Amino acid sequence: MKEKDNHAATDQTGRKLFQGPWSYLESFVIAGVLILLGFVAELISRDQPVSLPRFPVNLVILCTGITLMVLLHILYGKTTLIKWFSSVPCAISAIVSFAVLVLLLGFIRQEGDARSPWLHQLGLTHMKNSWPFLLVEVYLFVSLGMVILRRSFPFTRKNLGFLLNHFGLWLTLAAAALGSGDMQRLRINVFEKGDFLDKGISQEHEIYNLPFSLKLLDFKMETYNPRIMLSDTLGSLPVTRKGEALPVIEKGSEYKLNHYSIKILEILPSAVRTGGGYLPSDDPLAATAALVHVKNLVSGDSVTNWLCSGGMMMLREYILLDKNLGLWLLSPEPRKYESKIVFRTNPGNIDTVIIEVNRPYKTRGWSLYQFGYDEQMGPASQLSIIEAVYDPWLPVVYAGIVLMIAGACYLFWLGNSARSKA
């Protein structure tokens, strides 16, 4: 009599799927199901991002999660499910799943993409606020937390480095995820000769009141010398190509573009047009001008004339070389810009500070960054855009990083100590 066929799923060893102990196959199946459920939830929620919890809800969620994991470890630590949560296959599947979603976050443009509506429907254009990302984060936090609990009892000195590393990682990820709802990123548009401003605008164009106010005293910008390029003269602007290397001009330097030799005779960073050319000027609406000599290396023809980068009150000026081909002077690129700001927290507490690119001003948990300016006005801009960032969970993230560093140092010391005794 023939035995009945066993249609149950098995792995390569003949063990049935989800028959303990669970291994890599079950772990990746569970991770895949979580991601699939996340995509389904995104389709059901109709592109609505997951609402991030704010204080004190996020703190309650954190404390509740820790309590539940401790109780599960104490009461059900020997069951198949709880033992699997603290296993290597579970940890590997959680890390791989999280890494895949992070890679998608990096490769797919966030905050919407009208060209690919299906990406938005699946939550891939708002990944950090999507259901797949949330479910995988919870999966990773629970797995990492159960691993920490398993290695904590009984506690030994050999486990100290492991615990510091893993608890630091868990704390960093938990604080970064749960603290996202409390983080504020606002833009403040302040104008020269304007009054104090105490309101900021979020990325969702919502207006928020600030616990301080700003007033712009002065905006300053330093620029590089402009670049030159050959481009079609049919339009009013030169057409640059992505990745194209264009020379930055210097007085007295010579350059070769195609079959043209170009020599820079004079550069005026701030100039106004006159009947015979350009003259230096302190007018805030002046533009950059350059006197150049151009020689056609094929025909031998040459021309000397002025180029102008143009501005709000001055048109660009190019040199026509051949039919619709012209030599253009591009607008100078900013090298450094900063704002002199009056910072006021109350009528009796006023401070004057300089906010520069990559040099923020930090006070009372807020970081103020130089974000932008009126690009059409350039150095003459009377607008300064300040970005104000408030992230109260950032110290917790730093604490997690410090714990990871301490764990790495301890493991390094432990390894050297073991080798010295050998």
Secondary structure by P-SEA (a helix, b strand, c coil): cccccccccccccccccccccccaaaaaaaaaaaaaaaaaaaaaacccccccccaaaaaaaaaaaaaaaaaaaaaccccaaaaaaacaaaaaaaaaaaaaaaaaaaacccccccccaaaaaaccccccccaaaaaaaaaaaaaaaaaaaaaaccccccaaaaaaaaaaaaaaaaaaaaacccbbbbbbbbbccccccccccccccbbbbbcbbbbbcbbbbbbccbbbbbbbccccbbbbcccbbbbbccccbbbbcccbbbbbcccccbbbbcccbbbbbccccbbbbbbbcccccccccccccccccccccbbbbbbbccccbbbbbccccccbbbbbccccccccbbbbbbbccccccccccbbbccccccccccccccbbbbbbbbbcaaaaaaaaaaaaaaaaaaaaaaaaaaaaac
